[in-house]
């Protein structure tokens, strides 16, 4: 017997690393000191910071991967994991520096896993992030041969004096939201239970204007460019990335005990996918608000005096005034 007969092909793993090297290196900048292949990754902190603070986060894509399996499309989930992590640390005012991925599978299938890395590399390039390393684990018997899981870790930097943490939020501050591209990477266990028991991913839904699978695989949007643009022009009080827990669950994390959110739930039109899920699953409104982003991907908490300026700066993104702090 040998390792390959037990389900792990070391040669295939080595070939996979060689094949993805060009995509990975396309994300490098002058601060990356070594290419992939060593036991650790080397990244030099950029110049210009007086008191640099590192900000890190780790996350996964969740059961959205089940939709990718059914669609046999795997590049978009690679983009999802990077954009999700970028948004998480950007809410603190951090500039993302580098990203590492973890890919676990039952059997290494290069045609599939190359797509994932290409998606990650694409999102890294778009966000100015270096994909400096990762881990590919072939685990036969633990995962089905055709399935996998992915996770990502991101590290960024922010000047200590410019950390955005909600500490400056006060009564009367305004909530400005930017639209999501769909479910992003949350609520898929409920969405799959509602939709994929009745439809297939290839079912075309007229009110969605696309198939179920296309709607569910819409890429999680990165808001880094919009955050950076606002940071240059105003003092942002707080930023909320709307993930699991919905608008209220995520945004109230920024508030002190004596403040509450006042959300105008009628201030925007929800994307059709949310209305379709609610109707098909007969889901209570409170549960919809708790599980899904409902069409708002990121929220800026700003001083009311800055509102017109913010709306003008973000006009190409169709910003929405969705509430205030009380």
N, C-alpha and C positions, 0 to 999 in steps of 0.2 A: 504494500500500500504506500501511497504518497499523499502529499497535501492536496494535489489537484483532484485525486479520486475522492477526497472528503468534501470537495466543493469549493476549494480556494485555489485560484490560479495566480501564482505570484508573477509569472511572466506577463499575463494579461494586465496585471496591476502596473507593472513597470512600463508596459507599452502605453497604457492609459495616461500615465504621468507625462510621458514624452509627447503624446498627442495634444495634451491640453496646455503644454508649456508656452506655446506661442500666444494663445488667448490670455493666459495668466500674465505673461510679461507685457502684454499690450496695456495693462493697467498701471505699470510701474512709473514712478517719477524719480527725481534725483535723490529723494530721501530713502529709497529702498536700496540697501547696501549689498544684498545677495539675492540671487535667484532662488527658486524653490529647489528642494532636494536635501537641505541640511536638516538637523533635528530641531532647529528653531529659526525664526524669521527675524531679520534685522531691519529696523526702521528708525531713522534719525529724526528727532523732533525738528520741525521747521523753525527757522529763525524768526525773530520779531516779537516773541512773547516775554514779558517781564516776570509774570508769575503763572506759568502754564499749568493748567489742571487737566489731567486726563479724564475722559468720560468714556465709559464702556457699557455695552449692552449685549445680550445674547437672546436669540429667539429662533423660532421655527416657522414653518408654513402651515402646520396642522393638517387637518383632513381635506384641505384643498388639494392635496396631493392625490387623493382618491379620484378627483375629477381629471387630473392630469393623466393618471393611469388609464382611465376610460377613454380619454380623447387621444391617447398616445402622443401627447404634446408635452414637452418637458423643458423648453427654454424659458417660458414665462414664469415658472415657479422659481427658476434661478434668479430672475429679475426681482420677483416678489421678496425673497429673503433679504436681498441687499437693500432694497428701497425701504422695507419695514424697519430694518436696523438703523439705516441712515436717519429716518424720521425720528426714531426714538431718541437718539442722542442730540439731534439738531434742536429738539425742544428745549434743551438746556443752553442753547447758544453755541454748542460745540461744532467745530468744523471736523468732519470725518476724515481720518487719516488712512487707516488700513482695515482690512476685512480678512477673516479666516473662515473657512467652511468645513463642515463635517457632513460627509455623505456615507450613509450606511445602506447596504443592500444585501439581498440574499445571494445574488450572482451578478458579477460585474458584466454589464452589457454596454460596451463602448458606444454603440450607436445612440443609446438613451442617455448615458451619463455625460457624453460630450455635449449634448444639447443643454444640460443643466449648467455645466461650467461656462458654456458660451453665453447663456443668459446672465449668469453672475458677472462675467467679465464685461458684458455690454452695460449693465447697470453700474458697475464700478467705474467704467470710463465716463459715463454720463454724470456721475456724482463726484468725480475727481478723487476716487478712492482706490488705493492699491490693494489688489488681491495677493497677499504676500505668502499665503500657505493654506494648508488644509489637511484633512485626514479622509482617506477612503477606506472604509471597513467592509470587507466581504464576509458576510455572516450567514452561511447556509444553515437552514433549519430554524433560524430566528426570524428572518423575513422571507416572504415568498420570492421566488427567483425574479419575477418581473416587477417587484415593488422595491421601494427605497424610502428612506427618510432623510431630510436635510435640516441642518441647523447652521446658524451663522453667528459669529462674534465680531463686533465692530469696536474700534477704539478711535476716539477723536480728542481734540484739544480745544480748550477755551481759556481765555484770559480770566483769571480769578475774579477781577473786578467787574467782568461782563457776564457772569453766570446769570441765566434766566431761571428763577426758581419759584416765582409767584409771591415772593416776600413783599413786593411793592404794590400788590393788588389792593384796591380800595373800593368802597361803595361807589356805584355809578360808572365804573369801568365797563367798557363795551366788549361784547363777543363778536368777532368777525370770523366767519367760516369760509373755507374753500371746499369746493365740491370733490367728492371721491369719484373713483372710476367704477365703483361697484362695491362688492363685499370686501374688497381688499384681501385680508387673510384671516378674517374672523367670522364666526357664525356658520361655518360649513357643515358641522355635524347636524344642525337643525335644518339647514337648507337642503342637504342631501336627503334627509329623512322625508322632508315634505315633497321634494320634486322628483327624486330618482326612484322612488317607489312607484310613481305613476307615469313618468316620462323617461326617455333615454337622453343621453347627452346630445344626440343627433336630432332630437325633436325640435322643429322650427316653431317658435311661438310668435305669432303676428304682433302682439302688443310689445314684445321685446325687440322685434326687428332682427332677430338672430336666433341661433339655436340655444338650448339650455346650457350646453357645454361652453359655448363662446361667451355667454353672459357670465357664467361662474368663473371662467378662467381669466377675466379681465385683469390686467396687471395692476398690482398695488402701486399707486402713484407716489413718486418722491416729491416732497415739497421743499427740498433743500434750497433751490434757487429763489423761491419766494421768501423763505425765511431769511436768507442772506441779504436779499434786497431790502426787506423791512428793517433788519438790524442796522443797515447803513444809514437809515433815514429817521427812525424813531426809537424811543425807549419802549421795547416790548415788555409788558408786565408778566405775561405768562403765555406758554404755548402748550396746547393739548393735542396729542396724536390720538385719534379716535380708533381704538382697537377693541379688544374684548371688554365688555362693560358699557359700551356705548358712549354717547355724548356726555351724559351726566356722570357716569361712573369714572370716566377718565379725567374730566375737567375739574371735578370737585377735589381731586388729589392735590390741586394747586392752592386750594383755599384754606385760610385759617378758620378756626371753629365758628367764629361769629359772622361768617359770610355764607351766603347761599347763591345758587344759580337761578336765574329767571330766564328760561328758554322759551322763545317764541317758535313753537313747533310748526306753525303755519307759514314761516318766513321763506320757505323754499319748497320747490317741487321735488319729491323723492324720485329717484330713478325707478323705472318701471319694474326692475327685478325685485325690489323690496315689496312693492304692492302685489306683485304676482305671488311671491312667497307667502305673504300674509293672507291673501285670499285663498290660495290652495291649501294652506295648513290651518286656516281658521285660527290664527294666532292673535292673542290679545295685544292691544296697542302697547301696554306696559312692557310686555315681554319683547316686543319688537325693539323698543327703545333701549332695553337692557342688553340685547344680544348684538344688534347690528349698528353700523355707523349711519344708516338711513340717508346716505348721500352727502355727508359732511366728513371729510378726511382729516382736516386739521382746523384748530381753532386758535385764533390770536386774541389775547386779552389785552386791551389797550386803553389808554386814557381817552375819554370822550372828546377832548380837545384835538386829538390826533385823528379822529375818525375820517374826516374828509380827505386828509392827506393819505391815509391808508387805502381808502377806496380808490383814490386816483392812482396810487402806486401799483395796486393789484388789479387794475381795471381789466386787463387782458385775461384774468383768471375768473372774472365774474364773482367778486367777493360778495358775501351775504351778511348782513347784520342780523344775528340770530338770537340776541339776548343781552343781558347785563348782569352785573354783580349787585346783589342786595345784602 
